[in-house]
Amino acid sequence: MIIQNVCQFLETFAPLRLAEDWDNVGLIAGDRQRQVKNVMTCLTITPETADEAVAKNVDLIVSHHPLPFRPVKKLTTDIVPSALLWKLASAGVSIYSPHTAFDSAAAGINKMIADKVGIVNAKPLVPIVDDEAGLGAGRYGRLAGNVVLDDFVNALKKEFSLNHLQLVSGGRDEISKVAIACGSGGSFLDKAAHVGCDAMITGEATFHTCLDAKAKGVTLMLLGHYTSERFAVEQLAMNLKEEFSELNVWPSTDECDPVVVV
Ligand SMILES: [Zn+2]
């Protein structure tokens, strides 16, 4: 088993053509021909997840968020992004990032959230022109019927094991058409309003996006960036384990949400 076998599976699962133009996806660091035995998924490569990868002899990290994201000019331990890259490269750890390709995939993060909240026949909010599979970014669709907002919020909290979430009321007590944009999804608000959604679920949004949502009558539910995506890298570890029984695959155990409610 080599790194390339895993890359091939990931590229079929989350085709790289689905990634946004600004993104940095696919095999970002490493050697496709190298043997692979231990694979760790995580949301982000941080000092904690990089240490875990090195300590547990990981051959390949599948990190949702890319590292590096921006071009790197020096690979030294002087600053954080390049120090993590140096540490991982020195330990022979390859890095694959599916990021926005995973957000938008047929069985990707936004589709998973749409299924969790009961959206029927979810469609992309921003379809890719002439895409053969009809895919694109974000999702939206109708719930099975009108749902009382309070009931929806309680079910959402239960589904994502949250005690709290942030809510911007669009002014209605019931909702029926919901948009999904995992992570920082504020840029999808206009699209959601345009297709007639009365609610949108995302990870995080700026204050001004919240004001905009209120003005447009779209109820915004903010799960937290980590909560809106971390479950999906846990699921991805299970998918990889099913596909490659000879690999050890696990979601990082040392990763946690840097944001806490106190
Ligand atoms: Zn994200």
Residues whose N, C-alpha, C, O or C-beta is under 5 A from the ligand:
A	BS01	ZN	G183 E229
